[in-house]
Amino acid sequence: MTGRDAGFIGLGAMGLPMARHLHAHGRLAAVGNRNRIKAQALATELTIEAPATLAELASRCDVVALCVTADADVLGCIDDLLPGLRPGAVVIDHSTVAPDTARQAAARLARVGAHFLDAPVSGGVEGARNGRLSMMVGGDEVVLDRVRTLLDCYAAKITWMGSCGSGQATKAVNQVLVAGIAAAVCEGLALGESLGLESERLLPTLAAGAAGNWFLEKRGASMLRGEFDVGFKLGLLHKDLAIVQRMARSAGVDHAVVDKALEDYASLMATGHADEDISALIRLKRPDDKGAPPRN
């Protein structure tokens, strides 16, 4: 597949930079978004199209990528795309949803001869902006190979994980690790503050040893400054973890990390912090946090 053959639906914090990378590589033909004004503004800026309906968008593209919020959004987009999809078209979903939702989407598309890949991503907003996302893909490997050069526009690593739903299953595992690491880093740094350790010395020391990790590197300094306006919204992680909890219960495995994270993020959401980065979890770890930057 070559040329300006792709449509992109969902222009949020992740989707917008992904769409821009497609445009930078000459691959973006059209965009869609729940808020059509946003789609029209981007289309005008990039001199591409923002069709009035998703069926119209589908009729103009060989490949359509989605990056939306919830399971119902994915299936709704699929249903809206169906009338315009040509046989052989490929729909790639970068959302985080349940594996069963991916399989439902694939079944609906198969009725019109179109293909589906569940391809959730990891790497945060920074990864999307830098075109360095890690992508975990479920579906037909031959279909993935057809669209791999397109996905290379915004992914640094693309891994085929198996049949449809395997990408979302992998993302579920990823989100358990994200939740656990975030909790450990926030709790550890809150302890460091309480013990009077200076962040300028603490953070590089931790990063250089066995405790070093992406979350500590990318969010350690900002959370200690009380800055939570970058990265992955905690309300979205809460949504993801609710899916993971159901999967873990069904699989019969322990899910204590997920349960605790859901409880903590629900508490933050209830006090108005749903749109903050997940590093805002440190608010619950500090003995007297009021949202103000800590003292070193």
Phi, psi and omega in degrees: 000124181228169178085191182274077193252002190245143168248151181228129181241124180108094188250049177275202184299327178269312187295322182299309178294329177296316178297320179297323178295320176300317179296319181299333179263010178072026185249355187262122180258326187203156178227155175218155182200152177304317173272100186295332179300320179295318179295317180295323179295317179293319180299319178296316180299318186265358182058051174234196184250152171228080185303154183291333180229159177289330176297320178293319176301315181299324183292343183256001187230146172276331182227138175233126177255142178242142170214083185241186193269308193235166179305314181297326178295317180298309182294325176296317178297317179302312181298322180288330180283329190311314184298337184256353184284137175270153174304135181093350177296156182237129173250127182243122182254117178264004179289168173252109182221181180286148176304324180294327176297320177299318180292323175297317179299316180298319181295319180294320180290326181299333181296336179250013177079018178260162184249156181226137172235126170271119190221062177297160185233159175224150180137355175073180180299324178299318179296322177293315181296323183270357183067034186235037181285154170260128186240131180246120194241133172245147181133194181288122183296328178295320178294319176301317180298329179295326186251007186300320181295330177291315180293332177299342180297332181224007179241134176273332179220126179237119183237123174283123186258346180138207185292172183306133184100341182291328177296315179292326176297319178295320179295327177298316177298316179304317184289330173298315180294319178302313182296317182292317180295317180300317180297317181294317180295314181298317180294318180295315181290327175296321176296317179301318176300312184296333178272001176080019181280140181278130185298328181297334178262323185294310188298309180294330178293315178295317184296333183278350183248200184294341180276355181297139178198168183302315185295318177298316181294315187275333188239348184303306183293318183293321180292326178289338174272359181074029181252119185229028186259014179237160171089212190266120182298133184294332176297327178286321177296322177301317177300314180298317184291333175296322175296314181298320180300316178297320179295318181294319177298316180296324180280346179076025180256161179295143181221036182297321179298316180295316181300316181293319179296318178300318179297313182294314182291328175297321178297317179292321178296322181293339180254019170090019184250016186301330184267004176275160176298155182298342177293348174297351174305334180299338176304321183280344183269337180281146182291331184217037183293132176237017180089357180273149177301139180286163175268140175272000000 
